[in-house]
Amino acid sequence: MSVSRVLRNGTVVLLALLWLVPTWLLVVNALVPSGSYTGSPHWLPSSFGLFDNMHQAWDKAQLGPAMGNSLLYAVVSALAAVVLASGAAFATIVMQVKRQALWFWLIYSGTLLPLQVFIRPLFLSYAKSSLYDTQIGLVLIYTAIAVPFAFFVMRNYALTLPREVVEAARMDGASWWRLFWQIHVPLSRSAMIAVFVFQFVAVWNDLMFGITLTTSRNIRPVMAALADLQGNYTNVGPPVVLAGALLVSLPTLVLFFSAQRFFISSLKIHR
Amino acid sequence: MSTFSTERQTPTTRGGLPAAPSGGAQRPPVPHTWRKRRERLTAGTFMAPAVLLVAAFLLAPFVWTIYRSFFSDSRTTPFSWFDNYSLFASDPALARSIQNTLMWVVGTVVLPFVLGLAIAVLTNATRWSRLARLCVVLPYALSGSAVAVVWNFMLTTDGAVNQVLTNLHLDSLAQGWLLTWPGNTIVMILANAWQATGVAVILFLVGLQSIPPETVEAGALDGAGSWQQFRHIILPQLRPVSIIVIGMSLVNGLKSFDLIWVLTQGGPGRATETLAVSMYNETFLELRPGAGAAIAVVLTVIVLAASWLYLRRQLDVKGE
């Protein structure tokens, strides 16, 4: 009994330490003032240069506009996707449109396909229609890419809502629009928040559309800027690159830990 | 258990709607059809934005990519049947890419599954091990690009891994981790597992917490050891969650792009490309969009096959 317990706890501690090493090195070396970095990784924090490193990363990769852009893209796209997907879910489940299976697969199929299959046609048509390298262009594609999964979750959630409320409201003569905004949306609020958080993180973390559909430094999203910073690794030095990575990860880290409940519920609905 | 189903919306619930044919039979016919038409219009406005957006930005490009994959990349781009697809047999870079993709699939399915299950089971019981669990879940909150930055720092020639090896007097093992195949693909798969295990842990914990404790207690009363309890009582009840974890990891492994792109861009040469990266390289760097389209289509077929296995199993689980 006690031997197995020691073995068990030992495994847990070992795995945790193993996992912690890269995280630890990320934080410690992001703290090292970039001027005093000697070429080999530090294992213990000595002096505090984090804010200066972040400031350098902010300047050199223009993280400021990139983070602003990504915030815009993530908030607007996630919000738009949640609303559009809820509307579609409302129409299929509550209003019971005909050919539900067709509509379901038409929308849902978007989340099964790999992004690579969209990218070049989008690139070409964006270039032609002057959506290329614009904020609206990115918002549109991020919303489109978020809708299918959001629809899937919202639809599954709508299936669990009690029908009696809707039927009673219809009997009382409430219009579908009123039903949607005043009954359906408040009832599905928790699922909507979960989807919003999930899609916010997905958009914030996107790299591929960022490097394909933008070139300007004041349009590109944050992960494209980080990839650019990483490309200058030898010039700017490891502490600055690591501080930059830490900086751009802060929003999702904060969101992850403050909204863990919603993360988990979004994962649960995934089934 | 699972809420996923397309067959769920059976006509039985339809009778309850005021607008349904059965309810409308007594009403005068003219307002009825008018009302119905208006209702369809309203439903259309609810559906249209989502449907149009997906159709225009996802499905149309998808169809166009399939179409493009049948045209060659020479200057006049003539129709060339399956020539672009035959590149998989003739181009060594693509053969390597397929090999790497297979390695990624195996690595991203096995590692997060085994490690995630182990960590979830080992940290489920005790309070202090929450902290240990946090260490494992933390990287899940980082993006693929940020994970690449962290692991570049670990793996570069003067990085942390080589530093540790040198300090342990294992200089012979210190090497350029990202420079030689297959080592570079393997270390990237490990880096990916470092990030992806967190979500597996979370999912397995949710699964473990839904197991009724009586079943485990009954096993303990019958004298089952902890391994036997795990093997015969806990593991079978984790089957639905396991399928989700495997399905998610499988599809994520096939689609992995960010980590490879930021760490090696598929190089050196084209040694660390997976299909997702090869498609990007062929299309935008080698400027062979036909070949890129063919790779995208092949990748789609594989992803759809994997998703189908996963979704079909999900339907099965629900049906049980």
Interface residues (C-beta under 8 A of the other chain):
Chain A: S4 R8 N9 T11 V12 V13 L15 A16 L17 W19 L20 V21 P22 T23 L25 L26 N29 G39 S40 P41 L84 A85 G87 A88 F90 A91 T92 I93 M95 Q96 V97 Q100 A101 W103 F104 W105 L106 I107 S109 G110 L112 L113 P114 L115 Q116 V117 F118 I119 R120 P121 L122 F123 S125 L140 I141 T143 A144 I145 V147 P148 F151 F152 N156 Y157 L159 T160 R163 E167 R170 M171 W176 W177 F180 W204 N205 L207 M208 I211 T212 M223 L226 A227 Q230 Y233 P238 V241 L242 G244 A245 L246 V248 S249 T252 L253 F256 F257 F263 I264 L267 K268 I269 H270 R271
Chain B: M1 S2 T3 F4 T6 R8 Q9 T13 R14 G16 L17 P18 E39 R40 T42 A43 G44 F46 M47 P49 A50 V51 L53 V54 A55 A56 F57 L58 L59 A60 P61 F62 W64 T65 R68 L115 A118 I119 L122 T123 T126 S129 L131 A132 R133 C135 V136 L138 P139 Y140 A141 L142 S143 G144 S145 A146 A148 V149 V150 W151 N152 F153 M154 T156 D158 G159 A160 Q163 W194 T197 V199 I202 L203 V206 S226 P240 I244 M248 L254 K255 F257 D258 W261 V262 L275 A276 M279 Y280 T283 F284 P289 G292 A293 I295 A296 V297 L299 T300 V303 L304 S307 Q314
